[in-house]
């Protein structure tokens, strides 16, 4: 999100405050928890739980689950979130339209097929729901390509955001088309 390339090009970053506000609003509009998918989302999970939002986390291994539990304990939450350890490399362990808010750190090491992962996120989000794609550092894909993957999965970039074009992908918020 805060990559040097994003700062140099003037790319509008999705900062921590805006992300927290967006997720709180989206969770209030939905009926279920904020679902986190992937590695390195433990700080975000702790902040959301401390703010009183229901959270479910799906992590790709035991190491990620331990990091999540440690972050929640540091935040004072003992048993607020029980991470689901699952193989999330190909298909996501969600049924169709199962979540109103999905947050995914689109990391090439965790998700070797990012286009398929974005398609799975589009399948798993409910109509009118929100998908937040984050990245750690600089992603190897241009933002326009990730936007194209999202559009083909039934997700639309938020209207106030310009499409990325050839700029490095620095994270984005997408909305599922209403039914």
C-alpha positions in Angstrom: 0.0 0.0 0.0 2.7 2.5 0.9 5.2 1.5 -1.7 7.8 4.1 -2.9 6.5 3.7 -6.4 3.0 4.8 -5.3 4.4 7.8 -3.5 6.4 8.9 -6.5 3.6 8.6 -9.0 1.0 10.3 -6.9 -1.1 7.1 -6.8 -3.9 7.6 -4.3 -3.1 5.1 -1.6 -5.6 3.3 0.6 -4.3 4.5 4.0 -5.0 2.8 7.3 -7.6 5.3 8.5 -9.6 5.2 5.3 -9.4 1.4 5.2 -10.7 1.2 8.8 -13.5 3.6 8.1 -14.5 1.8 4.9 -14.6 -1.6 6.6 -16.6 -0.3 9.5 -19.2 1.2 7.1 -19.3 -1.9 4.9 -19.6 -4.2 7.9 -22.4 -2.1 9.3 -24.3 -2.4 6.0 -23.8 -6.2 5.8 -25.1 -9.0 7.9 -21.9 -10.9 8.5 -18.3 -10.4 9.7 -15.4 -8.9 7.8 -13.6 -11.9 6.3 -9.9 -11.6 6.0 -8.1 -13.9 3.5 -4.3 -14.4 3.3 -1.2 -13.7 5.2 -0.1 -10.6 7.1 -3.5 -9.3 8.0 -3.1 -9.9 11.7 -2.7 -6.2 12.6 -5.8 -5.3 10.7 -7.7 -8.1 12.4 -6.6 -6.9 15.8 -7.7 -3.3 15.0 -11.1 -4.4 13.7 -11.7 -6.6 16.8 -10.7 -3.8 19.2 -13.2 -1.6 17.3 -15.9 -4.1 17.9 -16.3 -5.5 14.4 -16.9 -9.2 13.9 -14.0 -10.8 12.0 -13.3 -14.1 10.4 -9.8 -14.9 9.2 -8.7 -17.6 6.7 -4.9 -18.1 6.7 -2.8 -20.4 4.6 -0.9 -22.1 7.4 -0.2 -22.5 11.0 2.4 -19.8 11.1 -0.2 -17.2 9.9 -2.6 -18.5 12.5 0.0 -18.1 15.3 0.7 -14.5 14.2 -3.0 -13.7 14.2 -3.5 -15.1 17.7 -0.4 -13.2 19.0 -1.7 -9.9 17.5 -5.1 -10.5 19.1 -3.6 -11.3 22.5 -1.5 -8.1 22.3 -4.7 -6.2 21.5 -6.3 -7.7 24.6 -8.6 -10.1 22.8 -8.2 -13.7 23.9 -10.7 -15.7 21.9 -12.3 -13.1 19.6 -11.2 -14.7 16.3 -10.4 -18.4 15.7 -8.4 -18.4 12.5 -9.4 -21.0 9.9 -6.3 -22.7 8.5 -7.0 -23.7 5.0 -5.3 -24.2 1.6 -6.2 -21.0 -0.1 -3.8 -21.2 -3.0 -6.3 -22.1 -5.7 -10.0 -22.1 -4.5 -11.2 -20.1 -1.6 -13.1 -22.0 1.1 -16.3 -20.0 0.8 -19.6 -20.7 -0.7 -21.2 -18.5 -3.3 -22.2 -15.0 -2.1 -21.1 -16.0 1.5 -19.5 -12.7 2.6 -20.5 -9.1 2.5 -17.0 -7.7 3.1 -13.8 -9.5 2.0 -10.3 -8.3 2.5 -7.5 -10.1 0.7 -3.7 -9.4 0.6 -3.0 -10.3 -2.9 0.5 -11.7 -2.4 2.2 -13.7 -5.2 3.7 -16.2 -2.7 0.3 -17.0 -1.2 -1.8 -16.8 -4.3 0.2 -18.2 -7.3 -2.8 -17.6 -9.6 -3.9 -14.1 -8.8 -6.5 -13.8 -11.6 -8.2 -16.9 -10.3 -8.1 -15.6 -6.8 -9.8 -12.3 -7.8 -12.4 -14.4 -9.6 -13.0 -16.5 -6.4 -13.4 -13.3 -4.4 -16.0 -12.1 -6.9 -17.8 -15.4 -6.5 -17.7 -15.4 -2.7 -18.8 -11.8 -2.2 -22.6 -11.1 -1.9 -24.3 -8.8 -4.4 -23.7 -5.2 -3.2 -20.7 -6.3 -1.1 -17.2 -4.9 -0.9 -13.9 -6.5 -1.8 -10.6 -4.8 -0.6 -7.4 -6.0 -2.3 -4.2 -5.1 -0.6 -0.7 -5.7 -1.5 2.6 -5.9 0.5 5.1 -3.6 -1.1 5.2 -3.4 -4.9 3.1 -6.0 -6.6 4.4 -7.5 -9.9 1.2 -6.6 -11.7 0.1 -3.3 -13.2 -3.0 -1.8 -11.6 -4.9 -1.8 -14.9 -4.5 -5.6 -15.1 -5.8 -6.1 -11.6 -8.8 -3.8 -12.4 -9.5 -6.0 -15.5 -9.4 -9.1 -13.4 -11.9 -7.5 -11.0 -14.2 -6.4 -13.7 -14.3 -9.9 -15.3 -15.1 -11.2 -11.8 -18.2 -8.9 -11.5 -16.5 -6.3 -9.3 -16.4 -2.6 -10.1 -13.8 -0.1 -8.9 -15.2 2.6 -6.6 -16.3 5.5 -8.7 -14.0 8.1 -7.0 -10.9 6.1 -7.9 -9.2 6.4 -11.3 -8.3 3.1 -12.9 -4.7 2.2 -12.5 -3.4 1.7 -16.0 0.3 0.8 -16.0 1.0 2.1 -12.5 2.1 -0.6 -10.0 -0.9 -2.1 -8.1 -1.1 -0.4 -4.7 -4.4 -1.8 -3.4 -8.0 -1.0 -4.3 -11.6 -1.2 -3.2 -14.1 -2.9 -5.4 -17.9 -3.2 -5.1 -19.9 -6.2 -6.2 -22.6 -5.4 -8.6 -26.1 -5.6 -6.9 -28.4 -8.4 -7.9 
